[in-house]
Amino acid sequence: MKTPDPEAVRQLASRPYQKVIRGDEVEGFLAEAPELPGCVTAGASIIEATEMLQDAIEGWIEAALAAGEAIPEPGAMRLTA
């Protein structure tokens, strides 16, 4: 397995992937990027969950690139007819 270029990972991770955060201050917050299957994390606050999700997106993309898998385009970037 080849280690992906960190700059390429950051560029791909900066694309407009949908981010879903739900929960509350008592139970914590679950954050996911549904366009990247299995890309889920959590945090004690919305800010922490958002930061953790960005790290999770970068990790997901890095792992997919290392495995030679295709990186899905964000829904916002897909053309519709």
N, C-alpha and C positions, 0 to 999 in steps of 0.2 A: 504494500500500500504506500502510495506517495503522499507526503504531507502537503496539503493545499497551501497556496500563497496566502498569508494572513490578510494582505490588502484586498485580494480577490474575494475572500470571505466577507470582509467588512463591506465591500461594495455591494455584494449580493444581499447581505443582511440589511442594508439600508433601503432596499426596495420597499414599496408600500404594501407589505403583507398585512392582511387583516389581523387585528389583535383583539381578543375578547378577554375581558377581565370581569369576574363576578365574585361576589362574596360580601363580607362585612368585617368591621373592626373586631368583632368578637371571635368569629370563626377563622378569620384570615381570608385571603383572596387567592383565587385560582386564576391563572393567566395561561392562555393558549393562542397559538397561531394555527388556526384550522386548515390553512392551505399547505401546511407542513405537517403531515400525519405524525401524531405522537409528540409533537412539540408542545409540551405542557410544563408549567412550573407553578410555584406559589410564593406568596410573600405575606408578611404581617400587615402591610399597608398597600394602598394602591401604588404608591411610588416605588416601594420595594418590589412589588409584583411586576411592575412595568420594567424596571431595571433587570430583574431576573429573567423576564421574557426575552429581552434583547440578547442577553447572554445565551439563553437557550436557543434562540434563532441562529446565532452565530455557531454554536456547537452543532446544531442540526445540519447546517449547511456544510460545515467543515467535515463532519462524518460522512455525509452523502458524497461530497467531492472525493474524499479519500477512498470511498468504496466504488467510485466510478458511476454513481447514480446521477440521474438528471435532477436538476433543481427546478421545481415548479415555478412558473411565473405567477406573480401576485394577480389576483382577480382584477385589480384596478388597471393592470397593464394589458389584459387580454382584449383583443378586438372582437366586437360582436357584429354580426351581419344584420 
